[in-house]
């Protein structure tokens, strides 16, 4: 009995110590990580809506599926939408800026887990696909073709853009 009980106690003690250390490290690093994410989000907002000097988070009820947050740019410079869509490899997080005339100023991928070399043709910021949406409106965004071999990712990207225009029509009125 002693031969069985001793290793169990030693392993349980090690697990408790390691768990305590991990919990401590998490409490120390969580605020730092959150601040870095907030800074990156603020920079991304400025990137997709360049004319805005500041942004105000809007509390909008009944947003379309996939739209997680809406920000209004200062001086009626437009709106910024935070988006989440399910792609082939998982969640795709985008940010999109809409000018007051209802056209897209820019779209940027914040985070994705699409397949490297295939789905990433759509969501990677250097791929050129996002630039095809610049200047598009609710009537013209459908002109952007899907990427061959990455249809699921392309459709997810287009659904996100569709959600942006649905949300834009809701927030521009109120």
C-alpha angles and dihedrals in degrees: 000000000000091000091057099040098050097059090045092054092046093050093045090050092050091049092051093050093048091046090051092050092049091049091051093049090049093053091049097046101037096080091045092051092046092051091049091050092049091049091049091049091050090050091048091051090053090048096053095042106032098174094061115096093190139005134225119204111232125214103220122171123212099024116175118266111280097028107108104170139010127204127190116217120228121260093022090290093147140263137295121212127199111211140190124191133169111244131177096282099033138280120006114200116199138173122209132188120209120195121221090261090062098253126126114256095186144335124209133185112231099180138352143161100205121144112281112249095009114047089020088069085075105038105033110104093226095050097090094232095106091053089062088069095055111115093011120135134201087275099046108035089090089068090076108099125228117253113254111245092016101067096138092051091045092051091049090052091049092048088054091052090047089053090051093057092046090051092044092055088052098048099040090064096049 
